[in-house]
Amino acid sequence: MRGLIANLELDVRSGRDIPFGGDDPLARLSITEGAVREVVRGAGDQVPGVLVGSVRLLGDVTTAGEVIDVDVRISVALIEPIPDIAQQVRNRVATALLTHTELRVGRIDVTVDDVHQLIREDRS
């Protein structure tokens, strides 16, 4: 879990500016790499039992239209087979990036770095 916290601290940095389109040639529009990492983190964290550890955008995100890869490292609770959980994360990340960014994504690699106990909320 210490590694997870350390990765979260790294991911909050804004990182590179990622340009996106707009109709005004006099305006420069961009989203930060940190904001995109949070989009990915939010998508992965929606999968039950998943904690996203780190997110890396690999490739030239500063050039519009370039294909990039995404590396997501997660910890999972063993509530479903690990390959199924990883595929759910991949699907949610792909949908979130398609919905919220103009990035051209090649691969989305999901690596399970750790297994943790599922924390159940006390509903009493």
C-alpha positions, 0 to 999 in steps of 0.5 A, a space after each residue: 500500500 505504501 507504493 500505492 500512496 507514493 504513486 498517487 503523489 506522483 500522479 497529482 503533478 500536472 505534467 505535460 500540456 495535451 492540446 485539443 481542438 477548438 474553433 478559434 485559431 487564436 486560442 490554445 486549448 489544452 488539458 494537463 497530463 495530470 487531469 488525464 491521469 485523473 480521468 483514467 484513475 476515476 474510470 479504473 476506481 469504478 470497477 468494484 474491488 480496484 484501487 488504481 496505483 499509477 497511470 502513465 501516458 506513454 508517447 508524445 501527448 504534446 502533438 495532437 493526433 499522435 497515438 499514445 499508450 496508457 499504462 495502468 497499475 492496480 491493486 485488486 480484491 479477489 472478488 472475480 478472476 483477475 483477468 476479468 477485473 483487468 479487462 473491466 478496467 481496460 474497458 472503462 479506461 478506454 470509454 473514459 478517454 474516448 468520452 473526455 479527451 481527443 487522445 488517440 489511444 493505441 494500447 491500454 496495458 493493465 498490470 496487477 501489482 498487488 492484491 488487497 482485502 475488500 473493505 466492506 462498509 458497515 451498514 448498521 
